[in-house]
């Protein structure tokens, strides 16, 4: 329905060239930080997945002071990278604890953070050792994130982000 020239659909979008409405996020995915600022996570998540090293990511921060993220590395690309750095690739679990690997992801996150306003920027993140899938329960059949499931499953990682 049109009202004052606005479509009220429950979606958040942006006009492209004043012609096309690009739906960029669902309202229900939005969350509010403890400072009362709204964050639309999908926009940020899609951007960060442009990194060859980020397979999947979920922004966190509802009722928290800042935005955090759970990141699933793109393990194949990470293996290639470690080879070039002469780091012996052992297990995913070991690799995400490696200081050079952490630094790689810190640089990736900082690179993309520049494209967002202060509120949306990821302040802390945790790398996770397992890919998310429909089978393991983190993704819907349409490959959307099951946010509640992920928050529950990775409680410990979230605790580390907000400690």
TITILUM-849837 format. One record per residue (C-alpha): y, z, x; residue in three letters. Coordinates in steps of 0.05 Angstrom, whole numbers, plus 5000, padded with zeros to 4 digits. Example, Ala and Ser with C-alpha at 12.3 -4.5 7.8 and 13.67 -1.06 7.14 Angstrom:
BEGIN
<yy = 4910&zz = 5156&xx = 5246&res = ALA>
<yy = 4979&zz = 5143&xx = 5273&res = SER>
END
This chain:
BEGIN
<yy = 5000&zz = 5000&xx = 5000&res = UNK>
<yy = 5070&zz = 4983&xx = 5024&res = UNK>
<yy = 5121&zz = 5039&xx = 5024&res = UNK>
<yy = 5189&zz = 5032&xx = 5058&res = UNK>
<yy = 5160&zz = 4973&xx = 5095&res = UNK>
<yy = 5102&zz = 5014&xx = 5123&res = UNK>
<yy = 5028&zz = 5007&xx = 5109&res = UNK>
<yy = 4997&zz = 5073&xx = 5093&res = UNK>
<yy = 4924&zz = 5063&xx = 5110&res = UNK>
<yy = 4906&zz = 5125&xx = 5148&res = UNK>
<yy = 4903&zz = 5082&xx = 5211&res = UNK>
<yy = 4949&zz = 5084&xx = 5270&res = UNK>
<yy = 4969&zz = 5016&xx = 5296&res = UNK>
<yy = 5021&zz = 4976&xx = 5331&res = UNK>
<yy = 5053&zz = 4910&xx = 5316&res = UNK>
<yy = 5039&zz = 4854&xx = 5365&res = UNK>
<yy = 5095&zz = 4802&xx = 5369&res = UNK>
<yy = 5117&zz = 4828&xx = 5300&res = UNK>
<yy = 5059&zz = 4789&xx = 5270&res = UNK>
<yy = 4994&zz = 4825&xx = 5279&res = UNK>
<yy = 4978&zz = 4897&xx = 5264&res = UNK>
<yy = 4929&zz = 4921&xx = 5317&res = UNK>
<yy = 4893&zz = 4983&xx = 5295&res = UNK>
<yy = 4892&zz = 5026&xx = 5356&res = UNK>
<yy = 4864&zz = 5091&xx = 5331&res = UNK>
<yy = 4838&zz = 5129&xx = 5271&res = UNK>
<yy = 4879&zz = 5188&xx = 5248&res = UNK>
<yy = 4817&zz = 5231&xx = 5243&res = UNK>
<yy = 4804&zz = 5222&xx = 5318&res = UNK>
<yy = 4873&zz = 5250&xx = 5334&res = UNK>
<yy = 4879&zz = 5321&xx = 5358&res = UNK>
<yy = 4936&zz = 5370&xx = 5368&res = UNK>
<yy = 4946&zz = 5409&xx = 5432&res = UNK>
<yy = 4964&zz = 5483&xx = 5429&res = UNK>
<yy = 5036&zz = 5460&xx = 5442&res = UNK>
<yy = 5034&zz = 5422&xx = 5376&res = UNK>
<yy = 5034&zz = 5353&xx = 5407&res = UNK>
<yy = 4989&zz = 5299&xx = 5377&res = UNK>
<yy = 4943&zz = 5258&xx = 5422&res = UNK>
<yy = 4907&zz = 5194&xx = 5401&res = UNK>
<yy = 4847&zz = 5196&xx = 5447&res = UNK>
<yy = 4817&zz = 5127&xx = 5434&res = UNK>
<yy = 4877&zz = 5090&xx = 5464&res = UNK>
<yy = 4871&zz = 5130&xx = 5528&res = UNK>
<yy = 4795&zz = 5125&xx = 5530&res = UNK>
<yy = 4794&zz = 5049&xx = 5522&res = UNK>
<yy = 4844&zz = 5043&xx = 5579&res = UNK>
<yy = 4805&zz = 5087&xx = 5627&res = UNK>
<yy = 4741&zz = 5048&xx = 5612&res = UNK>
<yy = 4775&zz = 4989&xx = 5647&res = UNK>
<yy = 4758&zz = 5026&xx = 5711&res = UNK>
<yy = 4695&zz = 4998&xx = 5742&res = UNK>
<yy = 4673&zz = 5069&xx = 5756&res = UNK>
<yy = 4681&zz = 5097&xx = 5686&res = UNK>
<yy = 4623&zz = 5081&xx = 5639&res = UNK>
<yy = 4645&zz = 5129&xx = 5585&res = UNK>
<yy = 4698&zz = 5181&xx = 5573&res = UNK>
<yy = 4718&zz = 5230&xx = 5519&res = UNK>
<yy = 4786&zz = 5263&xx = 5518&res = UNK>
<yy = 4788&zz = 5337&xx = 5500&res = UNK>
<yy = 4845&zz = 5385&xx = 5486&res = UNK>
<yy = 4847&zz = 5403&xx = 5413&res = UNK>
<yy = 4884&zz = 5470&xx = 5410&res = UNK>
<yy = 4885&zz = 5472&xx = 5486&res = UNK>
<yy = 4946&zz = 5473&xx = 5532&res = UNK>
<yy = 4930&zz = 5404&xx = 5562&res = UNK>
<yy = 4886&zz = 5343&xx = 5556&res = UNK>
<yy = 4820&zz = 5343&xx = 5594&res = UNK>
<yy = 4764&zz = 5292&xx = 5597&res = UNK>
<yy = 4689&zz = 5288&xx = 5602&res = UNK>
<yy = 4673&zz = 5227&xx = 5644&res = UNK>
<yy = 4606&zz = 5191&xx = 5651&res = UNK>
<yy = 4609&zz = 5151&xx = 5715&res = UNK>
<yy = 4585&zz = 5079&xx = 5718&res = UNK>
<yy = 4527&zz = 5098&xx = 5764&res = UNK>
<yy = 4510&zz = 5028&xx = 5788&res = UNK>
<yy = 4582&zz = 5016&xx = 5810&res = UNK>
<yy = 4584&zz = 5085&xx = 5840&res = UNK>
<yy = 4521&zz = 5070&xx = 5881&res = UNK>
<yy = 4555&zz = 5007&xx = 5908&res = UNK>
<yy = 4616&zz = 5047&xx = 5926&res = UNK>
<yy = 4577&zz = 5102&xx = 5962&res = UNK>
<yy = 4541&zz = 5048&xx = 6002&res = UNK>
<yy = 4607&zz = 5021&xx = 6026&res = UNK>
<yy = 4630&zz = 5091&xx = 6044&res = UNK>
<yy = 4565&zz = 5105&xx = 6081&res = UNK>
<yy = 4549&zz = 5162&xx = 6033&res = UNK>
<yy = 4475&zz = 5169&xx = 6021&res = UNK>
<yy = 4462&zz = 5165&xx = 5946&res = UNK>
<yy = 4413&zz = 5220&xx = 5927&res = UNK>
<yy = 4416&zz = 5237&xx = 5853&res = UNK>
<yy = 4469&zz = 5230&xx = 5799&res = UNK>
<yy = 4473&zz = 5307&xx = 5797&res = UNK>
<yy = 4487&zz = 5311&xx = 5872&res = UNK>
<yy = 4535&zz = 5252&xx = 5873&res = UNK>
<yy = 4582&zz = 5279&xx = 5820&res = UNK>
<yy = 4591&zz = 5342&xx = 5863&res = UNK>
<yy = 4607&zz = 5301&xx = 5925&res = UNK>
<yy = 4680&zz = 5313&xx = 5946&res = UNK>
<yy = 4692&zz = 5240&xx = 5963&res = UNK>
<yy = 4664&zz = 5219&xx = 5895&res = UNK>
<yy = 4708&zz = 5270&xx = 5860&res = UNK>
<yy = 4767&zz = 5243&xx = 5898&res = UNK>
<yy = 4750&zz = 5172&xx = 5876&res = UNK>
<yy = 4752&zz = 5194&xx = 5803&res = UNK>
<yy = 4815&zz = 5235&xx = 5813&res = UNK>
<yy = 4849&zz = 5172&xx = 5840&res = UNK>
<yy = 4823&zz = 5130&xx = 5781&res = UNK>
<yy = 4848&zz = 5181&xx = 5731&res = UNK>
<yy = 4916&zz = 5186&xx = 5764&res = UNK>
<yy = 4923&zz = 5111&xx = 5766&res = UNK>
<yy = 4913&zz = 5106&xx = 5690&res = UNK>
<yy = 4952&zz = 5169&xx = 5675&res = UNK>
<yy = 5016&zz = 5134&xx = 5696&res = UNK>
<yy = 5010&zz = 5089&xx = 5635&res = UNK>
<yy = 5013&zz = 5147&xx = 5587&res = UNK>
<yy = 5064&zz = 5199&xx = 5568&res = UNK>
<yy = 5059&zz = 5268&xx = 5596&res = UNK>
<yy = 5023&zz = 5298&xx = 5537&res = UNK>
<yy = 4967&zz = 5246&xx = 5538&res = UNK>
<yy = 4955&zz = 5250&xx = 5613&res = UNK>
<yy = 4888&zz = 5278&xx = 5635&res = UNK>
<yy = 4900&zz = 5342&xx = 5675&res = UNK>
<yy = 4828&zz = 5361&xx = 5690&res = UNK>
<yy = 4762&zz = 5327&xx = 5682&res = UNK>
<yy = 4688&zz = 5338&xx = 5692&res = UNK>
<yy = 4638&zz = 5285&xx = 5714&res = UNK>
<yy = 4572&zz = 5285&xx = 5677&res = UNK>
<yy = 4505&zz = 5264&xx = 5707&res = UNK>
<yy = 4475&zz = 5228&xx = 5647&res = UNK>
<yy = 4495&zz = 5166&xx = 5609&res = UNK>
<yy = 4510&zz = 5174&xx = 5535&res = UNK>
<yy = 4469&zz = 5135&xx = 5486&res = UNK>
<yy = 4448&zz = 5130&xx = 5413&res = UNK>
<yy = 4379&zz = 5157&xx = 5432&res = UNK>
<yy = 4407&zz = 5218&xx = 5467&res = UNK>
<yy = 4454&zz = 5231&xx = 5409&res = UNK>
<yy = 4524&zz = 5222&xx = 5438&res = UNK>
<yy = 4537&zz = 5154&xx = 5407&res = UNK>
<yy = 4535&zz = 5126&xx = 5337&res = UNK>
<yy = 4498&zz = 5060&xx = 5323&res = UNK>
<yy = 4567&zz = 5028&xx = 5327&res = UNK>
<yy = 4575&zz = 5059&xx = 5396&res = UNK>
<yy = 4630&zz = 5106&xx = 5376&res = UNK>
<yy = 4630&zz = 5175&xx = 5407&res = UNK>
<yy = 4600&zz = 5232&xx = 5367&res = UNK>
<yy = 4655&zz = 5279&xx = 5389&res = UNK>
<yy = 4628&zz = 5343&xx = 5358&res = UNK>
<yy = 4559&zz = 5331&xx = 5388&res = UNK>
<yy = 4588&zz = 5318&xx = 5457&res = UNK>
<yy = 4633&zz = 5381&xx = 5454&res = UNK>
<yy = 4572&zz = 5422&xx = 5435&res = UNK>
<yy = 4526&zz = 5391&xx = 5487&res = UNK>
<yy = 4575&zz = 5398&xx = 5544&res = UNK>
<yy = 4604&zz = 5466&xx = 5528&res = UNK>
<yy = 4597&zz = 5489&xx = 5600&res = UNK>
<yy = 4635&zz = 5429&xx = 5627&res = UNK>
<yy = 4690&zz = 5442&xx = 5575&res = UNK>
<yy = 4693&zz = 5514&xx = 5597&res = UNK>
<yy = 4705&zz = 5491&xx = 5668&res = UNK>
<yy = 4762&zz = 5445&xx = 5645&res = UNK>
<yy = 4798&zz = 5500&xx = 5608&res = UNK>
<yy = 4785&zz = 5560&xx = 5653&res = UNK>
END
